[in-house]
Amino acid sequence: MRESQGYNAGPGVALLVKGGGGNYATRPEYCGFTQAYAQRHCGLPIPRNGMQGAANAWFPLTGPDAWRTVFQRAAGRGSIDSIRVGQKAGFDYGAGIHHVGAVAELGRAVRAGRAPRSVWTWAGNEGTSTAAGVKRTLYPIGAIDGLANWN
């Protein structure tokens, strides 16, 4: 699915936001709502704090869902070596986690028992302009700032 003209716009984006529990008119960002939509479709849990569209809601450090966060770089919690397919990966663009995707595939590890060098994620709001949309994206392992298990 691609955005119709970039900037988080289009009927497909509106359906994902609504399917993820959001209101497109007031919350057009959609990486978190894409994850909520997929989780609901598969009968899996979503954040209980009511902010499923906010990327950082998928990586709680306090509250009833805090146990789900297995790694967060800024909080010094856990290890990136624990990364697994199906976990949510969070990305910090300078002011906390502002993007979330599902880990779809692990890249090659340097050696057995070590974290992979890269991961493929599946997320909404990937890319720019009319090439943006829901797609798989390859990230270096060092770009990941949070991991959470919502399976």
Solvent accessible surface area in square Angstrom, and as a share of the most:
residue,aa,sasa,rsa
1,M,92,0.41
2,R,164,0.60
3,E,6,0.03
4,S,66,0.42
5,Q,111,0.49
6,G,0,0.00
7,Y,197,0.75
8,N,33,0.17
9,A,22,0.17
10,G,12,0.12
11,P,102,0.64
12,G,21,0.20
13,V,1,0.00
14,A,28,0.22
15,L,125,0.62
16,L,21,0.10
17,V,0,0.00
18,K,151,0.64
19,G,28,0.27
20,G,0,0.00
21,G,46,0.44
22,G,18,0.18
23,N,84,0.43
24,Y,70,0.27
25,A,92,0.71
26,T,93,0.54
27,R,67,0.25
28,P,55,0.34
29,E,58,0.26
30,Y,0,0.00
31,C,6,0.04
32,G,0,0.00
33,F,9,0.04
34,T,0,0.00
35,Q,0,0.00
36,A,0,0.00
37,Y,88,0.34
38,A,26,0.20
39,Q,7,0.03
40,R,110,0.40
41,H,146,0.65
42,C,88,0.53
43,G,69,0.66
44,L,64,0.32
45,P,49,0.31
46,I,35,0.18
47,P,5,0.03
48,R,154,0.56
49,N,94,0.48
50,G,55,0.53
51,M,87,0.39
52,Q,22,0.10
53,G,1,0.01
54,A,20,0.15
55,A,8,0.06
56,N,91,0.47
57,A,6,0.05
58,W,0,0.00
59,F,6,0.03
60,P,24,0.15
61,L,73,0.36
62,T,114,0.66
63,G,53,0.51
64,P,92,0.58
65,D,8,0.04
66,A,15,0.12
67,W,156,0.55
68,R,24,0.09
69,T,3,0.02
70,V,48,0.27
71,F,15,0.06
72,Q,20,0.09
73,R,112,0.41
74,A,96,0.75
75,A,55,0.42
76,G,70,0.67
77,R,76,0.28
78,G,58,0.55
79,S,53,0.34
80,I,35,0.18
81,D,58,0.30
82,S,38,0.25
83,I,1,0.00
84,R,138,0.50
85,V,85,0.49
86,G,22,0.21
87,Q,10,0.05
88,K,6,0.02
89,A,0,0.00
90,G,0,0.00
91,F,3,0.01
92,D,49,0.25
93,Y,144,0.55
94,G,74,0.71
95,A,82,0.64
96,G,34,0.33
97,I,15,0.08
98,H,106,0.47
99,H,11,0.05
100,V,0,0.00
101,G,0,0.00
102,A,17,0.13
103,V,2,0.01
104,A,38,0.30
105,E,77,0.35
106,L,63,0.31
107,G,22,0.21
108,R,168,0.61
109,A,33,0.25
110,V,94,0.54
111,R,155,0.57
112,A,103,0.80
113,G,81,0.78
114,R,125,0.46
115,A,16,0.13
116,P,11,0.07
117,R,110,0.40
118,S,23,0.15
119,V,0,0.00
120,W,79,0.28
121,T,0,0.00
122,W,83,0.29
123,A,0,0.00
124,G,0,0.00
125,N,49,0.25
126,E,9,0.04
127,G,50,0.48
128,T,109,0.64
129,S,65,0.42
130,T,77,0.45
131,A,49,0.38
132,A,3,0.03
133,G,0,0.00
134,V,21,0.12
135,K,71,0.30
136,R,114,0.42
137,T,34,0.20
138,L,87,0.43
139,Y,34,0.13
140,P,84,0.53
141,I,35,0.18
142,G,55,0.53
143,A,36,0.28
144,I,0,0.00
145,D,24,0.12
146,G,0,0.00
147,L,0,0.00
148,A,0,0.00
149,N,54,0.28
150,W,1,0.00
151,N,92,0.47
